[in-house]
Amino acid sequence: MTLVLLAISGTIVLCVLAWNFAIYALPFMVGLTAFQWAYGTEAGVLLSGLAALAGALLLIGAVIAVLGFARNPFLRLTALGVFAVPAAIAGYALVFGVTKNLVDSTLLLNTLGAVGGLVVGIAAMVNLNAIGEAALSR
């Protein structure tokens, strides 16, 4: 019984972790690219990690600045879309990867993946918009 509860709680923890990684897919990829570039120039692991953190934070800061200072709703939507499209792709891949061994129908599998990608993309847009409004409302 304990092993079953441990497996269920581990699955829940991994799903929450995957959800958060999918929402922040673009900053993660920018940070990973900055880390690889800095490590490729033989900067070391610590400085490469700082470059990755700086790259991800600069990207989030730039999107929040656009959300805070732009009056044009299409510009704001574009900034949110740039952030949400990689999150939607990551959400699609996450749902597709989890359900590919459970569902035999390709149509149902792609539909589930698309719905998962849509939910994660919308969650990324809402999350970033809330962060932008909270940060710049002071």
Buried (B, 14 or more C-beta within 10 A) or exposed (E): EEEEEEEEEEEEEEEEEBBEEBBBBBBBBBBEBBBEBBBEEEBEEEBBBBBBBBBBEBBBEEBBBBBEEBEEEEEBBEBBBBBBBBBBBBBBBBBBEBBEEEBEEEEEBEEBBBEBBBBBBBBBBEBBBEBBEEBEEE
